[in-house]
Amino acid sequence: MLDLQFLGRTSLLCALGLSTFIATGCDPSGNGGGGGDDDDSVAILGGGSHDISELTVDVMADDSDGLFIPRDLEFHPQRDDELWIVNRGDDSSVILLDAGTDDQESVYRGNTGGSAHFLAQPSALAFADDGTWASIHETDDLTQGPNGTPEDFMGPTLWTDDLDIYDGGHGGHLDMLHNSPNGMGIAWEEDRTFWIFDGYNDSLTRYFFNDDHGPGGADHSDGEIERHVEGEVRWREDIPSHMEYDHDNDYVVFADTGNNRIAVHDARSGEQGGNISPNYDGIQRQVAYEGGDCWTLVDGESIDEMGRPSGLAIHDDMIFTNDNRSGRIWAFDMDGNLIDYLDTGMEDGALMGMEFDGDGNLWVVDAENDEVLRISVPSGE
């Protein structure tokens, strides 16, 4: 289990320049002292070789399955080997059933009635523990025609996982809230509560869907919205900033792409401030939070080849991230120390979302070639 309490206190004190922590080897950049032990290695990253040829790489889905600029992927938490993928290219999704097995098949949903709004240019998805899931979208354009909703209307959508109902459009959505255009990442906290990397407001915004309105409904009035650490994060166009929620410590761990860092936000910090607008959903609680704790875990300036961190996953007590520019994947320990890295050789703009399966294989999207890849350690090693 991740224990980021020590990480948070240490990094925060380092940021303040306290000599006691610097004397113990803490790097005031927030990178926890850097490279880790020389003999540390991670098998899924090549076991210290940094060489993709030491691993097995399989193309598990491509454009023949409906992939069109895939940007994120996530395994269903209750249904083994069911992988959900979102496509920016045509406002759609692809679900791989029995993913990675001889029985794998793909199901395409979206690019249909309402997809251009409810699943508009998705950047990320996250499942709740009840199987419902939410998507977030990188757009601040008109998504419902010139006479429809305004340009700054977009926000996260809540969906059913029932493939007999889910259509990637109006009829398959359970709820939607509107206050975060250019949303770049999403992480589930609890119940129907999700955190968003809010590119339009340069913030982390928390959405409470509460009771959904059912498939195809329109009543959003019971929702709640909180905007945290506004101005402390920065989006980068066309590159998702993926996120994870640490449920043990109530921390949001995320790729702050525009600031070239991996950062942590204490979800329980800050105090409620004034109302924020516009209030498109007519909800009773839509507020800013002030004074929240958000700190740098990994400073990209101190890591070779890190310039545009995008994908992020927590696995085996390590934080994995990748770089959209260099195609490199790193593993860091809980304190932000570099353990190992892999040069994938993937082209500029390719790497975005990443996810581990139950066997410890690493799945990544290749947005440039419309593929999903599985990276695994060769059998017997």
C-alpha positions as CSV (number, residue, x, y, z in Angstrom):
1,M,0.0,0.0,0.0
2,L,1.2,3.5,-0.7
3,D,2.0,5.6,2.3
4,L,2.5,9.1,1.0
5,Q,2.2,10.8,4.4
6,F,5.9,10.9,4.9
7,L,6.4,11.8,1.3
8,G,4.1,14.8,1.6
9,R,5.6,16.2,4.8
10,T,9.1,15.7,3.6
11,S,8.6,17.3,0.2
12,L,6.7,20.2,1.6
13,L,9.4,20.9,4.2
14,C,12.0,20.6,1.5
15,A,10.1,23.2,-0.6
16,L,10.4,25.5,2.4
17,G,14.1,24.9,2.5
18,L,14.3,23.6,6.1
19,S,18.0,22.6,6.7
20,T,17.1,19.6,8.9
21,F,15.6,17.8,6.0
22,I,18.2,18.9,3.5
23,A,20.8,17.5,5.8
24,T,19.2,14.1,5.6
25,G,19.5,14.0,1.8
26,C,16.2,15.6,0.8
27,D,16.5,17.4,-2.5
28,P,14.7,20.8,-2.3
29,S,13.6,20.4,-5.9
30,G,11.0,17.9,-4.5
31,N,12.8,14.9,-6.2
32,G,13.7,13.2,-2.9
33,G,17.4,13.1,-3.7
34,G,17.3,11.6,-7.2
35,G,18.6,8.4,-8.6
36,G,18.1,5.6,-6.0
37,D,20.4,2.7,-5.5
38,D,22.5,1.6,-8.5
39,D,21.3,-2.0,-8.3
40,D,17.6,-1.1,-8.2
41,S,15.7,-2.3,-11.2
42,V,12.2,-3.0,-12.4
43,A,11.5,-6.1,-14.5
44,I,8.7,-4.5,-16.6
45,L,11.1,-1.7,-17.5
46,G,13.8,-4.0,-18.7
47,G,15.4,-4.9,-15.4
48,G,18.0,-2.1,-15.4
49,S,18.8,-2.5,-19.1
50,H,16.5,0.4,-20.2
51,D,16.1,-1.6,-23.4
52,I,12.7,-2.3,-25.0
53,S,14.3,-5.3,-26.9
54,E,14.6,-7.1,-23.5
55,L,10.8,-7.2,-23.2
56,T,7.9,-8.6,-25.2
57,V,5.8,-5.9,-26.9
58,D,2.5,-7.0,-28.5
59,V,0.0,-4.9,-30.4
60,M,-3.3,-5.8,-28.7
61,A,-5.7,-3.5,-30.7
62,D,-5.4,-1.1,-33.6
63,D,-7.6,0.9,-36.1
64,S,-9.3,-2.3,-37.2
65,D,-10.8,-2.5,-33.7
66,G,-12.0,1.1,-34.0
67,L,-9.0,2.9,-32.4
68,F,-8.7,6.5,-33.6
69,I,-6.3,8.7,-31.5
70,P,-6.7,6.6,-28.3
71,R,-5.7,8.6,-25.2
72,D,-6.5,6.5,-22.1
73,L,-7.4,3.0,-21.1
74,E,-8.5,1.3,-17.9
75,F,-9.4,-2.2,-16.8
76,H,-12.9,-2.7,-15.4
77,P,-12.5,-3.2,-11.6
78,Q,-15.0,-6.1,-11.4
79,R,-14.9,-7.8,-14.7
80,D,-11.5,-9.6,-15.4
81,D,-9.8,-8.8,-18.6
82,E,-12.2,-6.2,-19.8
83,L,-10.3,-3.1,-21.0
84,W,-12.0,0.2,-21.8
85,I,-10.3,2.7,-24.2
86,V,-11.4,6.2,-25.2
87,N,-10.7,7.8,-28.6
88,R,-10.3,11.5,-29.2
89,G,-10.4,11.1,-33.0
90,D,-14.1,10.4,-33.4
91,D,-15.6,10.8,-29.9
92,S,-15.8,7.1,-29.2
93,S,-14.7,4.2,-27.1
94,V,-13.5,0.7,-27.7
95,I,-14.0,-2.1,-25.1
96,L,-11.8,-5.2,-25.3
97,L,-13.5,-8.3,-23.9
98,D,-11.2,-11.0,-22.7
99,A,-8.4,-8.7,-23.3
100,G,-5.0,-10.4,-23.9
101,T,-6.5,-13.8,-24.3
102,D,-7.2,-16.0,-27.4
103,D,-10.9,-15.1,-27.0
104,Q,-10.3,-11.3,-27.2
105,E,-12.9,-9.3,-29.1
106,S,-13.5,-5.6,-29.5
107,V,-16.8,-3.7,-29.0
108,Y,-17.1,-0.2,-30.5
109,R,-19.3,2.5,-28.9
110,G,-19.7,6.2,-29.8
111,N,-19.6,8.5,-32.8
112,T,-23.4,8.4,-32.6
113,G,-26.2,10.5,-31.3
114,G,-24.9,12.9,-28.7
115,S,-21.3,11.6,-28.7
116,A,-20.0,14.9,-30.0
117,H,-21.1,16.4,-26.7
118,F,-21.2,13.7,-24.0
119,L,-18.0,12.0,-25.2
120,A,-16.4,15.0,-26.9
121,Q,-12.6,14.5,-27.6
122,P,-12.1,12.4,-24.4
123,S,-8.7,12.6,-22.7
124,A,-9.2,10.2,-19.8
125,L,-11.6,7.8,-18.0
126,A,-11.9,6.4,-14.5
127,F,-14.0,3.6,-13.0
128,A,-15.9,3.9,-9.7
129,D,-16.1,0.8,-7.5
130,D,-19.7,0.1,-8.5
131,G,-18.7,-0.3,-12.2
132,T,-20.0,3.1,-13.4
133,W,-17.3,5.3,-14.9
134,A,-16.6,8.8,-15.9
135,S,-14.9,10.5,-18.8
136,I,-13.3,13.9,-19.1
137,H,-12.8,15.8,-22.4
138,E,-10.3,18.2,-23.9
139,T,-12.5,20.8,-25.6
140,D,-13.7,24.3,-25.2
141,D,-15.6,24.4,-28.5
142,L,-19.3,24.4,-29.2
143,T,-20.3,20.8,-28.8
144,Q,-24.1,21.1,-29.4
145,G,-24.2,23.3,-32.5
146,P,-24.1,27.1,-32.9
147,N,-27.3,27.6,-31.0
148,G,-26.6,25.1,-28.3
149,T,-24.4,25.2,-25.2
150,P,-21.6,27.8,-24.9
151,E,-17.9,27.1,-25.5
152,D,-17.0,26.9,-21.8
153,F,-19.8,24.4,-21.0
154,M,-17.8,21.1,-20.9
155,G,-17.2,18.9,-17.9
156,P,-17.1,15.2,-16.9
157,T,-19.7,12.6,-18.0
158,L,-20.9,9.7,-15.8
159,W,-21.7,6.5,-17.7
160,T,-23.1,3.0,-17.2
161,D,-20.9,0.0,-17.9
162,D,-23.9,-2.0,-19.2
163,L,-23.0,-2.7,-22.8
164,D,-26.7,-3.2,-23.6
165,I,-27.3,0.4,-22.6
166,Y,-24.0,2.2,-23.1
167,D,-23.8,3.8,-26.6
168,G,-21.2,6.5,-26.0
169,G,-23.9,9.1,-26.5
170,H,-27.0,10.7,-24.9
171,G,-28.8,7.4,-24.3
172,G,-26.0,5.8,-22.4
173,H,-24.9,8.6,-20.1
174,L,-26.1,8.7,-16.5
175,D,-25.2,12.2,-15.6
176,M,-23.0,15.2,-16.6
177,L,-21.7,18.3,-14.9
178,H,-20.3,21.4,-16.6
179,N,-17.5,23.6,-15.3
180,S,-14.2,22.2,-16.6
181,P,-13.5,22.6,-20.4
182,N,-10.2,21.2,-21.6
183,G,-10.2,18.5,-18.9
184,M,-7.0,16.5,-19.2
185,G,-7.2,13.8,-16.5
186,I,-9.6,12.1,-14.1
187,A,-9.3,10.0,-10.9
188,W,-12.1,8.3,-8.8
189,E,-12.2,9.1,-5.1
190,E,-15.3,7.4,-3.6
191,D,-19.0,6.9,-4.3
192,R,-19.7,9.1,-7.4
193,T,-16.9,11.6,-6.7
194,F,-14.1,12.2,-9.2
195,W,-11.1,14.6,-9.4
196,I,-10.4,16.4,-12.7
197,F,-7.3,18.0,-14.1
198,D,-9.1,21.2,-15.1
199,G,-7.0,22.7,-18.0
200,Y,-9.4,25.6,-18.5
201,N,-9.0,26.8,-14.9
202,D,-5.5,25.5,-14.2
203,S,-6.9,23.7,-11.2
204,L,-7.8,20.3,-9.7
205,T,-11.6,20.3,-9.7
206,R,-13.6,17.8,-7.6
207,Y,-17.0,16.7,-8.9
208,F,-19.7,15.0,-6.9
209,F,-22.3,13.5,-9.2
210,N,-24.3,12.2,-6.2
211,D,-27.5,10.6,-7.5
212,D,-27.4,10.1,-11.2
213,H,-30.5,11.0,-13.4
214,G,-30.6,7.6,-15.2
215,P,-29.7,6.9,-18.8
216,G,-30.5,9.8,-21.1
217,G,-31.8,12.2,-18.4
218,A,-31.0,15.8,-17.9
219,D,-31.4,16.8,-14.2
220,H,-28.0,17.7,-12.8
221,S,-29.2,19.9,-9.9
222,D,-28.0,17.6,-7.0
223,G,-24.3,17.8,-8.1
224,E,-21.5,19.6,-6.3
225,I,-18.3,21.2,-7.6
226,E,-15.1,22.3,-5.8
227,R,-12.2,24.0,-7.5
228,H,-8.9,23.4,-5.7
229,V,-5.3,24.9,-6.1
230,E,-6.4,27.1,-8.9
231,G,-3.4,28.5,-10.8
232,E,-0.9,25.9,-9.3
233,V,-1.2,23.4,-12.2
234,R,-0.9,24.0,-15.9
235,W,-2.3,22.1,-18.9
236,R,-0.5,21.5,-22.2
237,E,-2.7,21.3,-25.3
238,D,-3.1,17.8,-26.8
239,I,-1.4,16.0,-24.0
240,P,-3.5,14.4,-21.2
241,S,-2.3,14.8,-17.6
242,H,-3.2,11.5,-16.1
243,M,-4.1,11.0,-12.4
244,E,-4.4,8.5,-9.6
245,Y,-6.1,8.7,-6.2
246,D,-4.3,7.3,-3.2
247,H,-7.2,6.1,-1.0
248,D,-5.0,5.3,2.0
249,N,-4.0,8.9,2.4
250,D,-6.5,10.9,0.4
251,Y,-3.9,12.3,-1.9
252,V,-4.3,13.0,-5.6
253,V,-1.1,12.0,-7.5
254,F,-0.9,13.5,-11.0
255,A,1.2,14.4,-14.0
256,D,1.3,18.2,-14.1
257,T,2.3,18.3,-17.8
258,G,2.5,22.0,-18.3
259,N,4.8,22.4,-15.3
260,N,6.9,19.3,-16.2
261,R,6.5,17.5,-12.9
262,I,4.7,14.8,-11.0
263,A,2.8,16.4,-8.1
264,V,0.6,15.5,-5.1
265,H,-2.4,17.3,-3.7
266,D,-3.8,16.6,-0.2
267,A,-7.5,16.2,-0.9
268,R,-8.4,17.1,2.6
269,S,-6.5,20.3,2.7
270,G,-7.8,23.9,2.1
271,E,-10.8,25.8,3.3
272,Q,-14.1,26.5,1.4
273,G,-14.2,29.9,-0.1
274,G,-16.7,31.8,-2.3
275,N,-18.9,30.6,-5.1
276,I,-17.6,30.1,-8.6
277,S,-19.4,30.7,-11.9
278,P,-20.9,30.1,-14.3
279,N,-23.3,27.7,-12.7
280,Y,-24.7,26.0,-15.8
281,D,-26.3,23.1,-13.8
282,G,-28.2,25.1,-11.3
283,I,-26.5,23.3,-8.4
284,Q,-26.5,24.5,-4.8
285,R,-22.8,24.1,-4.1
286,Q,-20.2,25.2,-6.6
287,V,-17.3,26.7,-4.7
288,A,-13.5,27.5,-4.7
289,Y,-11.2,26.1,-2.1
290,E,-8.3,28.1,-0.7
291,G,-5.0,27.2,0.9
292,G,-4.8,23.6,-0.3
293,D,-1.5,21.7,0.0
294,C,0.0,20.8,-3.4
295,W,3.7,19.9,-3.8
296,T,6.2,18.6,-6.3
297,L,7.1,14.9,-6.0
298,V,9.3,14.7,-9.1
299,D,10.7,17.8,-10.8
300,G,11.0,17.0,-14.5
301,E,13.9,19.4,-14.9
302,S,16.0,17.0,-12.8
303,I,15.1,13.9,-14.8
304,D,16.9,13.2,-18.1
305,E,14.4,13.2,-21.1
306,M,11.4,14.3,-19.0
307,G,9.7,17.2,-20.6
308,R,6.0,16.3,-21.1
309,P,4.9,13.8,-18.5
310,S,1.5,12.3,-19.4
311,G,0.6,8.8,-18.4
312,L,0.6,7.8,-14.7
313,A,0.0,4.6,-12.8
314,I,0.6,3.3,-9.2
315,H,1.7,-0.3,-9.1
316,D,3.7,-2.4,-6.6
317,D,4.3,0.6,-4.3
318,M,5.9,2.5,-7.2
319,I,4.7,5.4,-9.2
320,F,5.1,5.0,-13.0
321,T,4.9,7.8,-15.5
322,N,5.8,8.3,-19.1
323,D,6.9,11.1,-21.3
324,N,4.9,12.1,-24.4
325,R,7.9,13.6,-26.1
326,S,10.8,11.2,-25.5
327,G,8.8,7.9,-25.2
328,R,10.5,7.1,-21.9
329,I,8.8,5.4,-19.0
330,W,10.0,5.8,-15.4
331,A,9.4,4.1,-12.0
332,F,9.8,6.1,-8.8
333,D,9.6,5.1,-5.2
334,M,7.2,6.7,-2.7
335,D,9.6,9.5,-2.0
336,G,10.1,10.4,-5.6
337,N,13.4,8.7,-6.1
338,L,14.1,7.3,-9.5
339,I,14.3,3.5,-9.5
340,D,14.5,2.5,-13.2
341,Y,13.4,3.6,-16.7
342,L,12.7,2.2,-20.1
343,D,13.4,3.7,-23.5
344,T,10.4,2.5,-25.6
345,G,11.6,4.1,-28.9
346,M,8.0,5.4,-29.4
347,E,7.7,8.6,-31.4
348,D,7.0,12.1,-30.2
349,G,3.3,12.4,-29.3
350,A,2.6,8.7,-29.0
351,L,2.6,7.8,-25.3
352,M,-0.4,8.9,-23.2
353,G,-2.4,6.6,-20.9
354,M,-1.0,3.6,-19.2
355,E,-2.4,0.8,-17.0
356,F,-1.3,-2.5,-15.4
357,D,-3.3,-5.7,-15.8
358,G,-3.7,-8.3,-13.0
359,D,-0.5,-10.2,-14.2
360,G,1.7,-7.1,-13.9
361,N,1.9,-6.5,-17.7
362,L,1.9,-2.8,-18.7
363,W,-0.6,-1.6,-21.3
364,V,-0.1,1.7,-23.1
365,V,-1.8,3.7,-25.8
366,D,0.1,4.8,-28.9
367,A,-1.9,7.8,-30.0
368,E,0.2,8.4,-33.1
369,N,-0.3,4.9,-34.6
370,D,-3.8,4.2,-33.2
371,E,-2.6,1.2,-31.2
372,V,-2.8,-0.3,-27.7
373,L,0.4,-2.1,-26.8
374,R,1.1,-4.7,-24.0
375,I,4.6,-4.7,-22.6
376,S,5.5,-7.9,-20.7
377,V,8.5,-9.7,-19.3
378,P,9.4,-12.7,-21.4
379,S,8.4,-16.0,-19.8
380,G,11.1,-17.6,-17.7
381,E,12.7,-14.3,-16.8
